């Protein structure tokens, strides 16, 4: 849905609300977010959370008792996938918007390989 909105708009920020990270694989989240971030020219705010519904955890075979540590681990995994260019598309070759100026992500990259001011670096927490 976010990709469709990104393709049809040019100024609004796009957000996922909260995706329950323990119920998804890190590469899945990283690649989907990367695609939307590229289509939107850096307007994606990826929201990750723990989730809480027991039926969802049962359905996905996830451990509800470890939801917080699993969420933290997913964030580390996603950042690692992005910084090591292990997802397709490779975000290190794309551009990101910071205010009115567009700059190369890698040229401004800080710790972890992501530039301050880019949606995926500052919004993923």
Order of alpha helices (4+ residues) and beta strands (2+ residues): alpha-beta-beta-alpha-beta-beta-alpha-alpha-beta-beta-alpha
